[in-house]
C-alpha cells in the first residue's frame, strides 16, 4: 500500500512544527513512516533543527496570496491526501492595520483553487480557524451559534470558513482557542503565552493581567491529536467529510487566571498578579470579552478530551526545564 501524502501549509510556525514532528513519528507496519511529508514556508527558509527532526521532508516556498509555489508542489510532491493549513496573519492588531493583507492571507483562495485543479477531489483540507469568530457576549459558544466577529482578524477567518464551505468537497474547520505548550524544535520568534507569564512572574515584580476576557486555551498536543485523528479517519474511511469543530481546552479562564495557574505550579507569590480590566488598556484593536467555547461536539465526534489548563501548564513548564 502506497504511503499517503500530507502537506502542512505554514510548517515552520508553532503548530506546524509540532504537527510535522508528530506526523513523522507515526510508523506503518514495516516500521517506516506512514506518511510522505511536505511543508511550506514563506518568510524564512526552513530552519536546520526542523529539517533534522523530520526524516526526508520536502520544503516549498509558498506565497498564499498569489499561489506562487503550488506548481512546484504539484510537480515534486503530487496531490496530497491531506492538507493542513496552519498559515495565517494571526495578530489582531496587525490585521486591523492592514485589512487587505489579512483577507488575502487568511482566506485561502489560492490554496482551494489549487486543490480544485486536480482531476479527483480526494484531498481533505484541515483548516485552522479561531475562537475570535464569535462576538464574545456570552459563555461557551457552540459551533452553530452566529458568528459576529468584532475585529478584522475575526472577520477574515469567518470569510475563510465561508469560502472553504462553499468551494471544498471535503474539509474540517477547527476553531481554535489560544494554543499553548512547549517551545518548538526550532524556536519560534513569537512570544509563547505560558513561557511569557513565567518569565514575567519570575522577576518578582507586580504585573497587570486582564480579569474580564475569557477563553479556553488548548494544549498544543491536543490540537495535534485532533489533526492526526482527522487525518487517519479520512485516509482509513474515505467518506465525505464536512466538519466544523470548536477546539479548545475544558477550562474557561481569564489572563489573570492563566497567570495564577503558572504561579501555583511554580510557587510564585499570587500577590504579584494584579487583575485589571481589559478596558484599561488601548491595544489598537477591539477584543471580544468572552469567547469561551463548548467542546462537546469535539469530544463526541472524535473521542478526544483536551487536558485541563493547569495540567497543560505543568507539562509546558516541565518541558522547558528539561530542554
C-alpha positions, 0 to 999 in steps of 0.5 A: 500500500502506497504511503499517503501524502500530507502537506502542512501549509505554514510548517515552520510556525508553532503548530506546524512544527509540532504537527510535522514532528508528530506526523513523522513519528507515526510508523506503518507496519514495516516500521517506516513512516506512514506518511510522505511529508511536505511543508511550506514556508514563506518568510524564512527558509526552513530552519536546520533543527526542523529539517533534522527532526523530520526524516526526508521532508520536502520544503516549498516556498509558498506565497498564499496570496498569489499561489506562487509555489503550488506548481512546484508542489504539484510537480515534486510532491503530487496531490496530497491526501491531506492538507493542513493549513496552519498559515495565517496573519494571526495578530489582531492588531496587525490585521486591523492595520492592514485589512487587505493583507489579512483577507488575502492571507487568511482566506485561502483562495489560492490554496482551494483553487489549487486543490480544485485543479486536480482531476479527483477531489480526494484531498481533505483540507484541515483548516485552522480557524479561531475562537475570535469568530464569535462576538464574545457576549456570552459563555461557551459558544457552540459551533452553530451559534452566529458568528459576529466577529468584532475585529478584522482578524475575526472577520477574515477567518469567518470569510475563510470558513465561508469560502472553504464551505462553499468551494471544498468537497471535503474539509474540517474547520477547527476553531481554535482557542489560544494554543499553548505548550512547549517551545518548538524544535526550532524556536519560534520568534513569537512570544509563547503565552505560558513561557511569557507569564513565567518569565514575567512572574519570575522577576518578582515584580507586580504585573497587570493581567486582564480579569474580564476576557475569557477563553479556553486555551488548548494544549498544543498536543491536543490540537495535534491529536485532533489533526492526526485523528482527522487525518487517519479517519479520512485516509482509513474511511474515505467518506465525505467529510464536512466538519466544523469543530470548536477546539479548545481546552475544558477550562474557561479562564481569564489572563489573570487566571492563566497567570495564577495557574503558572504561579501555583505550579511554580510557587510564585507569590499570587500577590504579584498578579494584579487583575485589571480590566481589559478596558484599561488598556488601548491595544489598537484593536477591539477584543471580544470579552468572552469567547469561551467555547463548548467542546462537546461536539469535539469530544463526541465526534472524535473521542478526544478530551483536551487536558485541563489548563493547569495540567497543560501548564505543568507539562509546558513548564516541565518541558522547558526545564528539561530542554 
